[in-house]
Amino acid sequence: MVSAVRRIDVELAAAAEDRSYPILIAPGLIDGHAELERWVGGREVFVISNETIAPLYLDRVIAAFGDRRIDTLILPDGESHKHLGSLEHIFDALLTKRHSRATTLVALGGGVVGDMTGFAAACYQRGVGFIQIPTTLLAQVDSSIGGKTAVNHPRGKNMIGAFHQPRGVLIDTDVLTTLPARELAAGLAEVVKYGCIRDRDFFAWLEREMPALLDRDPEALAVAIQRSCEIKAEVVGADEREAGLRAILNFGHTFGHAIETHTGYRSWLHGEAVAAGMVLAAELSVRLGSLEASEAGRIRGLLAAAGLPTQPPDDLDPDTFLTHMAVDKKVVDGRQRLILLAGLGNAEVRDDVPREHIIATLVARGVAV
């Protein structure tokens, strides 16, 4: 039995069509919801999952789609598999099974599965529909929402991709009971991000409720997920293709992506790299005079309380760090754009940060010269 469903609408009205879609949040949704049927455009369904999630939930998702033609593809798990080779594997399977333009792709997994499924949906027969069923906290509050789809390249994270919005996002909070503790903490990094960039009161709530979140209290998790989704939906609705405001959602990510690139997408989870990146961005904001040191300390303290790293890898020197940062989607006309804070809960985009300030911040946080 599904309890009361929390619904958030991502409003993306365009001149020729309304591409708005709902985010549904409740325990038990993975076993089927009436709206899930309406998101499927035809009789064909292609479910993409990974070898960790499929044994837990794939059969239940297949059953939820009823009497349709359903094919599946199970991919290896992990960020290191988020590349063009895996995307080619998806296309091979779709073509071998002769899926048409009427098919609906379903992403059952974390952010890696969601990003690759969305990118495949954007490209296959020039665009087919897809549904997000995120199974990690990070995917539930961030990557499943907003239509950013991509794969990694050895020289940069998410540099090859497309904007392609899902028909809907189905968030079953029950799946978090099987999520490893490290993955839960990684998702909390993105939750903390929303408080940093947009909602000071939410940040204070997270400071109070972090023990409950780490204990997986259902009500605390539902509130955190809902507020995170509300903030992301608001920002994406105002700026779908990151012409301006949406860039604030990347707070901590420019530094974090540099860490992930340096480590080959293997030893650090995305949320862990973003956590260390947020600390660097906050302390750079202090150095520039736009954030109080006490507020940067609160950010660092909350991330530490979540069990997340607050310093970058000790084998990453400033020159290498800056080289990785230069290969970033937020670099425009050769100018490095950074998302910094003008006070807790108020993000800003800066393209005027002196290189020496960035280096000094990196060194202060333990990056070896």
C-alpha positions in Angstrom: 0.0 0.0 0.0 1.4 3.4 -1.1 1.0 6.1 1.5 0.2 9.7 0.6 2.3 10.8 -2.4 4.2 14.0 -2.4 4.1 15.7 -5.8 6.3 18.4 -7.2 5.9 19.6 -10.8 8.8 20.7 -12.9 7.3 23.5 -15.0 8.8 23.6 -18.5 6.1 25.2 -20.7 7.4 26.1 -24.2 5.8 27.9 -27.1 4.8 24.7 -29.0 4.4 22.2 -26.2 4.2 21.8 -22.5 7.0 19.5 -21.4 6.3 19.9 -17.7 6.5 16.7 -15.7 5.9 15.4 -12.1 8.2 14.1 -9.4 6.3 11.7 -7.2 7.7 10.9 -3.7 6.4 8.1 -1.4 7.3 4.7 0.0 6.2 1.8 -2.1 6.0 3.6 -5.5 8.3 1.1 -7.2 5.5 -1.5 -7.1 3.4 0.6 -9.4 1.5 3.9 -9.5 -1.3 4.9 -11.8 0.7 7.8 -13.2 3.5 5.4 -14.2 1.2 3.8 -16.7 0.4 7.2 -18.3 4.1 8.0 -18.7 4.5 5.1 -21.1 3.8 6.3 -24.6 3.3 2.9 -26.4 3.5 -0.8 -25.9 7.3 -1.0 -25.8 9.3 -0.6 -22.6 13.1 -0.9 -22.3 14.4 -1.0 -18.7 18.1 -0.2 -18.1 19.5 -1.1 -14.7 22.8 -2.2 -13.2 24.1 -5.4 -11.6 23.6 -4.1 -8.1 20.1 -2.8 -8.4 18.5 -5.3 -10.8 18.5 -8.3 -8.4 16.7 -6.1 -5.8 14.0 -4.3 -7.8 14.0 -5.2 -11.5 11.2 -7.9 -11.3 9.0 -5.5 -9.3 9.4 -2.7 -11.9 8.7 -5.1 -14.8 5.5 -6.2 -13.0 4.4 -2.6 -12.6 4.2 -2.1 -16.4 1.7 -4.8 -16.9 1.0 -6.4 -20.2 3.6 -4.7 -22.4 6.6 -5.8 -24.4 9.4 -5.3 -21.9 13.1 -5.8 -22.6 15.9 -5.2 -20.2 19.6 -4.4 -20.1 21.9 -4.9 -17.1 25.0 -2.7 -17.0 28.1 -2.9 -14.8 27.8 -0.7 -11.7 30.0 2.4 -11.0 31.0 5.8 -12.4 33.9 4.2 -14.2 31.4 2.6 -16.6 29.7 5.9 -17.5 31.3 6.3 -21.0 30.6 6.1 -24.7 31.3 2.3 -24.7 28.4 1.7 -22.4 26.2 4.0 -24.4 27.0 1.9 -27.5 26.0 -1.2 -25.6 22.6 0.4 -25.0 22.1 1.2 -28.7 23.1 -2.3 -29.7 20.5 -3.8 -27.4 17.8 -1.4 -28.6 18.5 -2.1 -32.2 18.9 -5.9 -31.7 15.5 -5.9 -30.0 14.1 -3.7 -32.7 12.6 -1.0 -30.5 10.8 1.7 -32.4 10.4 5.4 -31.9 7.4 4.6 -29.7 9.5 2.9 -27.0 9.9 4.2 -23.5 13.3 3.8 -21.8 13.2 3.4 -18.0 16.3 4.2 -15.9 16.3 2.0 -12.8 19.4 2.8 -10.7 21.5 5.7 -9.5 22.9 8.7 -11.3 25.1 6.7 -13.7 22.2 4.6 -15.0 19.9 7.7 -15.1 22.4 9.8 -17.1 23.2 7.1 -19.6 19.6 6.1 -20.1 18.6 9.7 -20.6 21.4 10.3 -23.1 20.4 7.2 -25.0 16.8 8.3 -25.0 17.9 11.7 -26.4 19.8 10.1 -29.2 17.9 6.9 -30.2 15.9 7.6 -33.3 16.4 11.3 -32.6 14.6 11.1 -29.3 12.3 8.8 -27.4 10.6 9.1 -24.1 12.1 8.0 -20.8 11.2 7.6 -17.1 13.5 8.0 -14.1 13.2 5.6 -11.2 16.2 6.7 -9.1 17.4 4.3 -6.4 20.1 6.3 -4.6 19.6 9.4 -2.5 21.9 11.4 -4.8 19.9 10.5 -7.9 16.6 11.2 -6.2 17.5 14.7 -5.1 19.7 15.7 -8.1 20.6 13.8 -11.2 17.2 12.4 -12.0 15.6 15.9 -12.2 16.2 18.5 -14.8 17.0 16.6 -18.0 20.8 16.8 -17.9 22.1 13.6 -19.5 25.7 12.8 -20.3 28.7 10.4 -20.2 32.2 11.0 -18.9 35.4 11.3 -20.9 38.9 10.7 -19.6 39.6 14.4 -19.9 36.4 15.6 -18.2 33.2 14.7 -16.5 29.8 14.9 -18.3 31.4 16.7 -21.3 29.4 14.7 -23.8 25.6 14.8 -23.4 22.3 16.4 -24.1 19.3 18.1 -22.4 16.5 15.6 -22.6 13.7 15.8 -20.0 12.0 12.7 -18.6 8.3 12.1 -18.7 8.3 11.7 -14.9 10.4 10.9 -11.9 9.3 8.1 -9.5 11.0 8.3 -6.1 10.4 5.4 -3.8 11.8 6.2 -0.5 11.8 2.6 0.6 14.7 1.8 -1.7 17.0 3.8 0.6 16.8 1.0 3.2 19.1 -1.1 1.0 21.5 1.8 0.2 25.0 1.4 1.6 25.9 4.0 4.2 28.6 5.5 2.0 26.1 6.1 -0.8 23.6 7.6 1.6 26.3 10.1 2.8 27.2 10.9 -0.8 23.5 11.8 -1.5 23.4 14.0 1.6 26.2 16.1 0.1 23.7 17.2 -2.6 21.0 17.8 0.0 23.4 20.1 1.9 24.2 21.9 -1.4 20.6 23.0 -1.7 20.7 24.6 1.7 23.9 26.3 0.9 22.7 27.9 -2.4 19.1 28.6 -1.8 17.6 28.1 1.6 19.3 29.1 4.8 16.5 27.8 7.0 16.7 24.4 5.3 20.5 24.3 6.0 19.7 25.0 9.7 17.1 22.1 9.6 19.8 19.8 8.2 22.1 20.7 11.1 19.4 19.7 13.5 18.2 16.6 11.7 21.5 15.1 10.4 21.5 12.3 13.0 17.9 11.3 12.0 18.9 11.4 8.3 21.9 9.1 8.9 19.6 6.8 10.9 17.3 6.8 7.8 14.3 8.2 9.6 11.5 7.9 7.0 9.9 11.3 7.7 13.2 13.2 7.9 14.3 11.6 4.6 11.0 12.5 2.9 11.2 16.1 4.1 14.9 16.4 2.9 14.1 14.8 -0.5 11.0 17.0 -1.0 12.7 20.3 -0.2 15.7 19.4 -2.4 13.4 18.5 -5.3 11.4 21.7 -4.8 14.5 23.8 -5.0 15.9 22.0 -8.1 12.5 22.1 -9.8 12.3 25.9 -9.2 15.7 26.5 -10.6 15.3 24.3 -13.6 11.9 25.7 -14.4 13.5 29.2 -14.5 16.5 28.2 -16.5 16.3 24.8 -18.2 19.5 25.0 -20.3 21.8 26.7 -17.8 21.9 30.1 -19.4 22.2 31.7 -16.0 20.5 30.8 -12.8 20.8 27.0 -13.2 24.6 27.2 -12.9 24.2 27.7 -9.1 23.2 24.0 -8.9 26.9 23.3 -9.6 28.1 24.7 -6.3 31.2 22.7 -5.3 31.0 20.8 -8.6 33.9 22.5 -10.5 36.3 21.5 -7.7 34.5 18.2 -7.3 34.7 17.2 -11.0 38.4 18.0 -10.9 38.8 15.5 -8.1 36.8 12.9 -9.9 38.8 13.4 -13.1 42.1 13.1 -11.2 41.0 9.9 -9.5 39.7 8.3 -12.7 36.1 8.2 -11.4 37.0 5.2 -9.3 38.0 5.9 -5.7 35.8 8.9 -4.9 32.0 8.9 -5.1 30.5 11.9 -6.9 28.9 13.2 -3.6 32.2 12.8 -1.8 34.0 14.9 -4.4 31.3 17.5 -4.3 31.5 17.7 -0.5 35.2 18.5 -0.7 34.5 20.9 -3.5 31.8 22.8 -1.5 34.3 23.3 1.3 36.8 24.7 -1.2 34.2 26.9 -2.8 33.0 28.2 0.6 36.5 29.0 1.8 37.3 30.7 -1.5 34.1 32.8 -0.9 35.6 33.7 2.5 38.9 34.7 0.9 37.0 37.0 -1.5 35.0 38.6 1.4 31.6 37.4 0.4 31.0 34.8 3.1 31.7 34.8 6.8 34.3 32.4 8.1 31.8 31.1 10.6 29.4 30.2 7.8 32.1 28.3 6.0 32.8 26.6 9.2 29.1 25.5 9.5 29.2 24.1 6.0 32.4 22.2 6.8 31.0 20.9 10.1 27.7 19.7 8.5 29.5 17.8 5.8 31.8 16.2 8.4 28.8 15.3 10.5 27.4 13.5 7.4 30.6 11.5 7.2 31.9 13.2 4.1 35.4 14.3 3.2 36.2 18.0 3.6 39.6 18.0 2.0 40.7 17.0 -1.5 43.1 14.1 -2.3 46.6 14.7 -0.9 48.3 13.7 -4.2 46.6 16.5 -6.2 48.8 19.6 -6.8 47.4 23.1 -7.6 48.5 23.0 -11.3 46.9 19.7 -11.9 43.8 20.8 -10.1 43.5 23.9 -12.2 44.2 22.0 -15.4 41.2 19.7 -14.6 39.0 22.6 -13.6 39.7 24.2 -17.0 38.0 21.3 -18.8 34.6 22.1 -17.4 31.2 23.0 -18.9 31.1 26.2 -16.9 34.2 27.6 -18.7 32.8 30.2 -21.2 35.0 32.0 -23.7 38.1 30.9 -21.8 36.8 32.4 -18.5 36.5 30.1 -15.5 33.0 30.5 -13.9 32.8 29.5 -10.3 29.7 29.1 -8.1 30.5 30.8 -4.8 28.4 32.1 -1.9 27.4 35.6 -1.0 26.2 34.5 2.4 24.7 31.1 3.4 21.7 30.3 1.3 22.7 32.8 -1.5 24.8 31.5 -4.4 26.4 33.6 -7.1 28.2 33.0 -10.3 31.7 34.6 -10.5 34.1 34.8 -13.5 36.5 37.3 -12.0 38.3 35.2 -9.4 42.0 35.7 -9.5 44.0 32.5 -10.0 46.2 33.2 -7.1 43.1 33.2 -4.8 42.1 29.8 -6.0 45.7 28.4 -5.5 45.8 29.9 -2.0 42.5 28.2 -1.1 43.7 24.9 -2.5 47.0 25.1 -0.5 45.1 26.1 2.7 43.0 23.0 2.4 46.0 20.7 2.1 46.7 20.5 -1.6 50.5 20.0 -1.9 52.4 22.6 -3.8 
